[in-house]
Amino acid sequence: MNNSIRSLLATSAPASTILIRLLVGCVFLSEGIQKFLFPDALGVGRFLKIGIPSPEVMAPFSGGLEIVCGGLVIVGLLTRPATLALFLNISVAIVSTKIPILLGYGFGGFDLPKMAHYGFWPMAHEGRADFCMLLGSLFLLIVGAGVWSLDARFAPRASRT
């Protein structure tokens, strides 16, 4: 097995990393499914409302990515590439929905939602799950899936710790 695959699967993270994998994977999986179940509120309709370009393409793409990568994170297979995709996905969500709330006006072509208040505290409240997913994804990207994962099972013996 070549070194790039070895470094992709290698992990020395403890077994307890499964808790972060379950948290990140289940939230993304659930959100991805809901984009298809409730397209007006969470899929194409929401993407259209906030100003995402090509919402009829981007909403199903985002939902599919969250389903596939969320599932991969749950089982711990190809965890680093899956979390990189999820990290980028949630970064776009934060820029497109939370930054306008922080600023109190539309930002970068993204529309401001109607809310009673704008600024740091409303943004912190609205973004609490997004920021947890961002940091959880970053954590998994750094440490890998942990010893209780398919990545660890398929990793070459030399890369296991």
C-alpha positions, 0 to 999 in steps of 0.5 A, spaced: 500 500 500 502 506 498 504 512 503 498 516 501 493 511 502 497 509 508 497 516 511 489 517 509 487 511 513 492 511 519 489 514 526 492 513 533 486 517 536 483 513 542 477 509 541 472 514 544 473 518 538 467 514 536 463 519 540 465 525 535 464 521 529 457 519 531 455 526 533 458 529 526 456 523 522 449 523 525 447 530 524 450 531 517 446 524 515 440 527 518 440 534 515 442 531 508 436 526 508 431 532 511 434 536 504 430 531 500 424 530 505 422 538 506 425 541 500 421 547 500 424 549 508 431 545 508 432 544 500 431 548 494 427 552 497 431 554 502 437 555 498 433 559 493 431 564 499 438 565 502 441 566 495 445 560 493 447 560 486 443 554 482 439 552 488 436 546 484 443 543 483 446 545 489 441 543 494 441 536 492 448 536 491 449 538 498 444 533 501 447 527 497 454 529 500 451 530 507 448 523 506 454 519 503 459 523 507 455 523 514 455 515 513 462 514 511 464 518 518 459 514 522 462 507 520 469 510 520 471 509 512 475 514 508 474 519 514 479 524 513 476 525 505 469 525 508 470 530 513 474 535 509 468 535 504 463 536 510 468 541 513 467 545 506 460 544 506 459 547 513 463 553 512 459 555 506 453 554 510 456 559 515 458 564 510 452 564 507 447 564 513 451 566 519 455 571 517 449 576 514 446 575 521 452 577 524 453 583 520 446 585 519 446 585 512 446 581 506 453 578 504 457 576 498 450 575 494 447 571 500 441 574 503 439 576 510 434 572 514 428 576 517 430 576 525 428 580 531 435 582 532 442 581 528 449 581 531 454 577 535 449 573 540 443 572 535 449 569 530 452 565 536 445 562 537 443 561 530 450 558 528 451 553 535 450 547 531 454 549 525 460 551 529 460 544 533 459 541 526 465 545 523 470 544 529 468 536 530 469 535 522 476 539 523 477 534 529 476 528 525 480 531 519 486 532 524 486 525 528 482 520 523 477 516 525 480 512 531 481 505 533 474 503 532 473 504 525 474 501 518 479 506 517 483 503 522 481 496 520 484 496 513 490 500 515 496 497 514 499 494 520 505 499 520 501 505 520 497 502 526 499 504 533 
